[in-house]
Amino acid sequence: MQKFLGLTVCLSAVISFVPTVAFSLPLLGQTLNNLAEKAKLEVSKTTGISANSLSVVNQVTLADTGITRFKLIDTQGNIYGVSLDAAGNQISQEALEQAIQAINNKGFVGKLETELANRIAQGSNSPIKVIFHLKGETVQPYRGSNQSEHQNHLNTLKSHYQLIQQPLVNQLKESNQRVIYQSLYTPIVVAEVTPLLIQTIAARSDVERIYLSRRTIRR
């Protein structure tokens, strides 16, 4: 059973996992140990469980924000989460969301990757090869061993992501833009698109990010 104090967020793209005993620098280790003790106190204040009954099983540092998220467990096996700033103060959900958003926005101008935005700002209307990353629910991978079920899952993935991609693909084709690649298993479309249309597409609600394509896409 997991009980989180504050916001539970998937931070795989923006955090680094830091084992409690992984630090060799005494000062850094001492700082994190102090924060760990404060994390226990915060959980104790909220739940009424003695801090001595809590153990830190993992801690996550959120990039360069100074925020550390702790995962703790009590003697009954219940799991708790709490986020603290560098001074040991508990982070609110709103502050955590803002910090994550700020990290996600680094290297981007709106939805456009900064290098792509700079290329567009040069004024040429020559098509640019770009990668469109679309919004959409992620389908979990198949974890069984049955070959037939695995193939059915792959077919489901193809259909799922094709539906997500199709509205954008339709717009690109109607605008005579070259669609280079549609990913079978991710919400990604690669195309050569004029800068003006790239900016128009960036306003679409189903577009998450637009990147400058730098590599040859392999199917």
Salt bridges, closest charged atoms under 4 A:
GLU37 OE2 - LYS40 NZ 3.45
GLU42 OE2 - LYS45 NZ 3.37
ASP64 OD2 - LYS106 NZ 3.23
GLU113 OE2 - ARG214 NH2 3.06
GLU115 OE1 - ARG214 NH2 2.73
GLU192 OE2 - ARG178 NH2 3.40
ASP206 OD2 - ARG204 NH2 2.86
